[in-house]
Amino acid sequence: MADITLISGSTLGSAEYVAEHLEEKLQEAGFSTQMLHGPELDEVPQEGVWLIVSSTHGAGELPDNLVPFYDAINESQPDLSGVRFGAVGIGNHEYDLFCGAIRNIETLLIARGAQRIGDRLEIDVLEHEIPEDPAEEWIADWKSLI
């Protein structure tokens, strides 16, 4: 089993790029990783460390490729008490529900017993033309909390 399972949800690809960049940084630090872009729930280990990277679509909604994963957790209500997770959201502060998708995912995971590791990172694409940059700064601190 990988040390860290990265789960990305993206509409236009930015969250995928950020997740892949974070995976590279984690591997450089000696962690083994598994990358899942828009996975089904049964593809994800129900224990261990997850790192979720999600963009926000429309009015605070999840990207289409993460909806089945989110819905499966919401409907089947698995016990995720064996999961610790990090959360990275990508959004635009001009929208009312800035980074709404990652906040919704985080709320759902905590309701199912998962524990967040460190603070959630919210990246504003209007302030960071290259979202990988703040994510790289964040991962340096986050990985020491695992």
KATA-V163472 format. One line per field, one symbol per residue. ss: DSSP state (A for helix, B for strand, O for the rest). phi: phi as a letter, one per 30 degrees, with the letter a starting at -180 (. if undefined). burial: b if it has 9 or more other ideal C-beta (glycine too) atoms within 8 Angstrom, else e. Layout:
ss=???
phi=???
burial=???
This chain:
ss=OOOBBBBBBOOOOAAAAAAAAAAAAAAAOOOOBBBBBOOOAAAOOOOBBBBBBBBBBOOOBBOAAAAAAAAAAAAAOOOOOOBBBBBBBBBOOOOOOOOAAAAAAAAAAAAOOOBBOOOOBBBBOOOOOOAAAAAAAAAAAAAAAO
phi=.ddbccbbbbccjddddddddddedddddjdcbbcbchddeddcddajccbcbbdcchcidddedcedddddddddhddcdcccbcbbcbabddcecehddddddeeddddcjdcdciddccccddcbdcddddddddddddddcd
burial=ebbbbbbbbbeeebbbbbbbbbbebbbeeebebebbbbbebeebeeebbbbbbbbbbeebbbbebbbbbbebbeeeeeebeebbbbbbbbbbeebeebbbbbbbbbebbbebbbebbeebbbbbbeebeebbebbbebbbbbbeeb
